[in-house]
Amino acid sequence: MEDYEELLGKLVEKLSGPNVSEDVIAEIAKKATTDEKTIPVGVSNRHIHLSQTDLDKLFGKGYQLTPLKDLSQPGQYASKETVIICGPKGSISKVRILGPVRARTQVEVLRGDTFKLGIKAPLRISGDLLNSGQVTVVGPKGSVELDEGVIVAQRHIHMLPSDAERFGVKNGDIVTIVIEGDRGGELNNVAIRANDKSGLECHIDTEEANALGMNSKTRIRIK
């Protein structure tokens, strides 16, 4: 926090020349302070995390994912590979695999997807898979039937412990966030996920984003 205040002070000092009005300086300072209190948004579509065992079954033994795009969370990426997920009533193709591989396979779907697939998927924090939804995953070399592992992800905010201290929250807290804009509003039941490997970002799914007019340029604040 001290580094931020020092940087802001230097910026104001640099701009305090004879041709810069006090109103302009005040507006810059106000915007910088506001940005310091807001959090960027990441909008997630349906996707899947695979274990190496299931990746082998779907793409062949020893298969390695091909990174396509780095994600905001350190070390994570969207891969070029996609799969099909199937339920009793239908299927959804081109479901993106996110890497790297995990200990357990997890499918994160939208609430609307559950009706198309004909499955039940509980609202859960990532990793909480006990008695979660069932689905069949199909790849180019085989398929995997998941007895559990399908969830609708609870909206959450990733942050470092230092961020949590700055925002006055702690890991596991449930907060309300405020979204500005023409379709803005408030969202309750947002989980705080604070650890040393997180990048500051609020994660919501595309259904929530569309309802409130949010995108990857949106910034939110904790109420």
Secondary structure by P-SEA (a helix, b strand, c coil): caaaaaaaaaaaaaaccccccaaaaaaaaaaaaaaaabbbbbbbcccccccaaaaaaacccbbbbbbcccccccccccccbbbbbbcccccccccccccccccbbbbbbcaaaaaaacccccccccccccccbbbbbbcccbbbbbccccccccbbbbbcaaaaaaacccccccbbbbbbcccbbbbcbbbbbbcccccbbbbbcaaaaaaaccccccccccc
